[in-house]
Amino acid sequence: MIKIDKDLVDPVVEPSSEKAHRITRAAVSGIPVLGGAMVEAFNALIEPPMARRRSIWMAQVTEAINDLYEKGIITEENLQTNEQFFTTLVQASNAAMRNHQEEKISAYRNIVLNSALPGAPSDTLQQLFLNLIDSCTLLHIVLLKLFQGPQEWAAANSHQFPNWTMGSISHVIENAYPQLKNQKAIYELVWSELYRSGLFNTEGLNTTMSENDMFGKRTTALGDQFISFISSPNL
């Protein structure tokens, strides 16, 4: 199997941010006297970070795809004829160029990988999930993963919840992430967005309930699919 040569990888498309840089550079260069100096200053400020983002992103995707080749999970021929994969790759690449948070960039990388695998979600679901992750903050992702199973999350993150008799979902959130104690309005807004998107099955956070109910699973089947699609594939 011929693997992709990372040294030959170019960006799939020109990111809108890079296009803006090119247009602005052309405009600035037309300014008499100061044009050349301003272009150099602009290049020094903008171009290195964009080039670095592009190089890191393409290297990550290339390594991951080569790993799928080596494991025999996909072939070059599979990808060359997979229009759905290429559509997802282009959209994810554009979005990754606009982000600096490693967690979201990792989510886009996982989306590309999962779209290449046999049994990938339908075109409709992939587009829906791409739109969702583009509008998500890290807090959206954090809450989804926490309430896919709070007890399982605690075990995976070496976290010990108190022995509550009664409480609410808000208690679970603030105990898992103490930094959110003074940000109730923010996490309530994020929760409501996840509920309206059909990813959570519970609307309110402040209803008093038993400890067993506090640790109940809140993600819907669609929410579970979304988490799986943005997570590293289990190969």
Secondary structure, 3 states (H helix, E strand, C coil): CCCCCHHHCCCCCCCHHHHHHHHHHHHHHCCCCCHHHHHHHHHHHHHHHHHHHHHHHHHHHHHHHHHHHHCCCCCHHHHHCCHHHHHHHHHHHHHHHCCCCHHHHHHHHHHHHHHHCCCCCCHHHHHHHHHHHHHCCHHHHHHHHHCCCHHHHHHHCCCCCCCCCEECHHHHHHHHCHHHCCCHHHHHHHHHHHHHCCCECCCCCCCCEEHHHHCCCCECHHHHHHHHHHCCCCC
